[in-house]
Structures are given as C-alpha cells and as structure tokens.
C-alpha cells in the first residue's frame, strides 16, 4: 500500500479550486488503494478520519491576510514543521500543492530531513496582481524558496502550458496532468426551474454565471463592466471587494458548497470567467460538465487542450469584447444549446478523477 502525504495551504470546508483538487485526489487515491494523510491549516481538532483511508491534520494558523485583503496565505504556528517531519517519515511520497506557501516549505524541508521523495502540483504562475507589493513579494518568493521547491521535486504536475513554462524557467521537471471532474455531481441533468427557485433567481432571464473568489485576478470586475440589458450576471463566491448589491441585473449568491454550486451551474445559461494566470481552472471544467457554454480568457495555457474556438469563446480581458459575446449568446438559444452540448461531451471525455489518481500512483511508485 502506498502511503501519501498530501500538503495544501487550505482544505475543505474552506472553499477554493486547490482545496477541491486536493480533496478529490485524496478520495480517489484512497479508492485506488493508497493510504492518505492531508496536512493543511485550519482549526485543530485532532486527526480527522475521512473515509477508511483518508485522514486530515489541520495545523493552527493565522489567516488575517485572507480576511483583510483577500490574499490566501495562512501563517501556521511552529507545530507545522514538527507535524510535517513526523508524517514525512510515515509517508512513501510527499505531494505538495503549490510552492508559494508556508505549508509547502515545511513539507519541502521535511523531505530534506527525512529523505522522503517529493512531487508537486503547481497550479499557477506568478499572478498579475493589481498590487505592486503583492507582485514584488511573489517574485521574491519564487526567486528563493519557490525555486528550491521546484528544483527539489522529482516531478511537477501542471494543468497548462503557461504554468509548464513557468516551472521550467525555475528548473522544475514538468508533466502535464489535467484535473478530473465529478460528473455525477456536475451534470446537466436536473430541473433548471427548480434550481432557479432554490437559489432565488428569476425564471425569465438569461443568466450568466461567475464562480470563484471575488478578487481582481478572477475578473469579476470586468464582468460587472460588461453588464448588459439582455442578461443578468450571477456571482457565486466570496471575497474582500464584493459585488454591488443595489445594481440592477447583478445578483450575488455568496459562498456555495459543491452541491449548491452544481445547482447554480444548472440554473444558469452561460458561464463566464475572465480570469488571468489560471489556464484551465476547475470551475471551467465543472461548468462544461454541466453543459454550459463557456466564455473565458484567451490564455496561452489552453493550447494543449485543443479547444474548438467555435464552441468555447476565448476572449481578451476587455469588457466590450465580453459584453459583445454575452449579448450574442443571450440572443441565440440554439447557439447556447450547441456550445453546451459540446462542453458536456468534452468534459466527460477528457476529465477523469480515477484516471488522474491512477497516473499519480504510477508516478509515486516510479
């Protein structure tokens, strides 16, 4: 039995893309026969048992940057390093998610101390953040600890070509590995009118959904600029800047758990995510699995997925271009139907968590 130490700065019930990926990896690795320990930050309560072969250890952490500025960077206490070393000795392999967090650095140091091999998942490159200070901090991190993490890792899994290039610049050994998607939860099957009623959404409007943290890199502000009379904008997520509550045609559902988010996909007509530095985020995969036409950023990271640009709209991060495309889709139900069918077929044929877990186990054993 392979023993895996998964390391992530956050883990559910904290909501976010990386958290969801780690949770699905843990579940499917366990289903494939691995023994999994997740090391993360959060309120401690001893070791949690999630199923027969998944345990979670949450190290107490200060999370003021997330609460005050929307920057997801928990600062764990000294227990982090001792826990990382202890569980690194137990593990056959350490699997770290993103090299820019204190949890990751502790795991990297534990790998050195114990000799346990380490692999990484790098989800993003340097984010084009509006704050100069944040950009400078990112560059400093990746010029020091982040670089060391990437070079130490036996393999660095990435989702797209943009991140692959970033990792290679710092000397990491790259392998492309798409995330999976839960096609039993994220499916077009279900009553759209009932989903709208549950979420308090209008029955007679074209609805454009945004799902993610309400921070500038996700582009929610561009969508607000792109608002038009032909459709309503629906935001599912939380963040430090928020969405204007009194603006006509703009609705905010707040933070949703996975089941609520699946309802939101089914309730809406179009998915839009004009984010930056992300490539192929999990929400795009979920929206496709739910049969939604997708409007997102023309990120070079999508190249290896060979998307049909007639069926997925890849745009510049420009409010006027976004508004024009959303207006076109709002006025053409047949086009939305055709794009949605293509999305669903692509997602179910390309994104498999069991295949993802099988690949990981093969790499761990190698």
N, C-alpha and C positions, 0 to 999 in steps of 0.2 A: 504494500500500500504506500503510495506517495504522500508524504506529509508536506503541506504547502502553507507558508506564512504569507498571507496577503496583507499588504500595508497600504493604507489610504488615509488622507487627512480627515475625511468625513466618511460616514456610512449611514444608511437608513436607520432611523426615520428621518435624518437630515436629507432634504431633497436636493437633487442635482444629478447631472449626467454621469460624472465619475462614480458617484455613490451607487447609482443604479447598475453601472457596468460591473463594479466590484461585487455587488450583491448577486447578480446573475452568474458571474464567474464562480463565486463560492458555491452557489446552488448546483450548477451543472458539473463542476469539478467533483463535488461530493457524489452526485448521481453517477458519475463515471468511476467512482471507487476511491477517490482521494480523501485524505483527512485534512481539513482546512481550519486554520486559525486566522481570524481577521484582527489585525492590530490597527486601532484608529483612535480618534479623540472623541470626547463627549463626557457625559455624566457617568461616573463609575458606578457599578453595581455588581461587582464580581464578574466572573466569566459567564456570558450568556450562551446558552445552548440553542442553536437554531437548526433544528433537524438532527438527524443521527450523527452527522459527520462535520458539522459546521459550528464553530464556537467564535465568539466575539469578545475581545478585551478592549474596553474604552478607557483611555488614559485621561485624567482630568486636564482641562485646557482652558486658557483664557481666549475668548473669541471676540474681543472688542473690535477688532478691525472689520469683521463681518457685520457686527451690529451697528457700528457707527459710520462706516464708509463703504460697505458692500464689498469689501475685499476678503475673499475666502482664505484666510491664513490663520488657523488656530495656533496658539502657542502653548504646547503641553508642558507640564511640570517635569521635574527630574525623574519621575517614575518611568518616563518614556524610554530612556536609554536602557535601564535595567530590564524592563519588560522586553525590549527588542532583542537584547543579548540572550535572555532566557529562552525566548521562543525561536530564535535563530538556531540555537543549539538543538532544539527539538526537531526543526524542520529539515527536509531534504533540499528544499529550494525556497528562496525568498523572492516574492513577486511584488515589486514596488510600483505604485501608480503615481506617476509624475515626479520629476526630480527636484521640484522647487519648494518642497515643504519640509518642515522640521521632522515630521514622522518619517519621511523618505530618507533624510540624512541620518537619522538614528538607525534605520534599517541598514543603510549602507555601511555605517561604522560597525554595526553588529556583524555584517557579512565579513568584514576585515578581521574582527576579533575571533570569530568562530570558524572562519574558513568555509562557511555555507555559501554555495553559489547563488548569485542574484541575477534575476531578469527584471526588466522594467516595461511598463506601458507608458509611453509619452503621448499625452492626449493633444497637446497644443504646442505651438512655438511661442516666441515672445509675442505678447498681446499688444496691439496698438492702442494702448490705454490713453484717454484724454489727459491724464495727469502726468506731467513731466517727471515728478518724483517717482511715481509708480514705474514708469518706463526705465528710469535710471536704476531703480532697485532690481528690476528684472534682469537688466544687463549685468549688474554686479553679481547677482545670484548665479546666472548661467556662465559667467566668466570664472567662477570659483567652484562652489560646492556642486552646482548642477553639472558642470563639465566633468568633475571627478565621478559623479554618479553614472553618467552616460558611458564613460570610458571603462568603469569597473564592470558594468553589466555584461553578462555573457551574450545577451541579446536584448534589443529594444524593439518592442512591438509598437507599430504606429497605424493610424487609421487612414492616412492620406499622404500624398506626395509632398505637400508643403512641410509637414512635420518630419517626414523622412529626410528631406534636405537639411532641415534644421539640426536634426540629430547627427547626421553625417558630418556637418561642419564642425561639430564638437568631438568627433572621433568615435561615435557610437556605432554598433553593429546592428543594422536595421532589418526588420522583417515586417512586411505588410500583413495585417490581420484585422479584417472587418469585425465589428461588434455583431452580435446577434440581435434578434428582437423577439419578444414573446408574442407570437401570432395567435395564441389562444386568448390573450387579454386585448391586444391591439389588433382589432379586426373590424371590417366594415359591417359585420353582422350586428343587428340591433335596431331598435326603434329610434330614429332620429328625432321625431317629435317628442317622444318621452324624455330623451336625453336633454333636449332644449328646456322642457318643462322643469326637470330636476335642477338644472343649472340656472333657471330664471332668465333664459334667453328668449328673444322674440321668435315667434313661429313663422313670420312672413318676411324676414330679411335675409339677404345673402350675408353670411358670417365668415370673416377672415380671422383665423386663429393664430396667435403668437403664443408659444410655450417656452418658458425659460426664465432665468433671473432677470429682473428689470434693471439691467446695468448697460452702460453705453456700448460695450463690445457686442452685445446681443442685437443691437439695432432697433430696440423698441421705439426709441425716439424718432427714427426715420419712418417707422410705420405711422406714428401719430402725425407726422408731417404729410404723409401720403394719404391721410383720411379723405374719403370722398362720399358723396351722397348716395352712390349706388350700393354701398355695403357698410356694414358695421364692423368695427375692429373689436376682437375679444382677446383679452390678455389673461393668461394663466401663469402665475408666478409671483414671486415676491422680490423686493429689492429696496435699496435705500432712496431711490428717487421717486418711484411710484408712477401712477398714471392719473391724469386729471379726472376726478370723479364727476365733474359737472360739465364735461364736454359731450355734446350730442354725438351719437354714433360710436362712442367709445365705452366699452364695458370691461370691468376688471373682476375676474373670478377669484383672484388671490391664489394662495398656495393650494394645490390639489395633490392628493395622494395618487398612486398609479391608477387605481380604479376610476377616480374622478377625472383624471387626465384622459383616460380612454373614452369616457363619456363625452368630454369636450371635443376630442377628435371627431367622434361620431356625430356630434351636434352641429359641426361647422362644415362649410363648403370648400374652403381653401385654407392651406397652411402657408404662412409667410414667416421667414426668419432671415432678415438681412444682417446677419452677424458677421464678424470679422475674425480671422485667425482660428477658425474652427474646422474647416474641411467638411466632414460628414458627421455632424452631431447626432446623438441618439434620438433627439426629438424629430429630426427629419426622417429617420428610419421608422419611428413609430407612426408618424403621420402617413407615410407611404403604406405601411402595413394596414392602416385603417382606410385606405383607398381615397386619400385626399390628393388633389393636385397640389404641387409644391412650388412655391416661389422663394428662392433663396439667393445668396450671394454667388457671383461667378468667381469662386475660389479655385485657384490652380490645383488645390488638393483634391478636387473631384475628378481629375483627369483619369486616374487609374480605374475608376468605377464605370467609365464609358457610358455615361448617361445620355439618353436621347434628348437633345435640347428642344425638340418639339414637344416633348412630354413632361419635362421638368424645366421650369423657367429659371435660368441662371442670369442674374442681373447685376449691374453695378450698384454700389451703395448710394443711390441717388433717389430722393423722394419722388421726383417727377416720373422717373422710369418705373418705379414701383407702383405709383398711382395709375399710370397708363396700363400696366399689365393687370392689376387688380380690377380696373374698370372693364377691361376686355373680358376677363373671366367672369365677372359678375353678370355681364350681359349675355353670356353664351353658355347655357346649361349643358348643351351637347359637348362642348369643348371640355368643360369640367368633368363630365362623365368619362370621356375618353382618356383624359390625363389621369383621372383617379383609378381607372381600370389598369392602366399601365403601371402606376405606382404600386398597386397591390401585387401585381404579378412579379414585378421586380423585387419587392421586399421579400415575398415568400420564397422566391427562388434563390436569393443571394445572401440572406442574413439568418444564420442558424446558430443558436447558442450551443447545442450539442456538438456540432462540427467545430466551433470555436474552442470548446473545452477539450475536445479530442486532440486538436492541434497543440494546445498548451501542454497537455500531459506528455505528448510526444517530445516536445522541446525540453520539458523538465527532465525527462529520462535521458535525453541525449547529453 
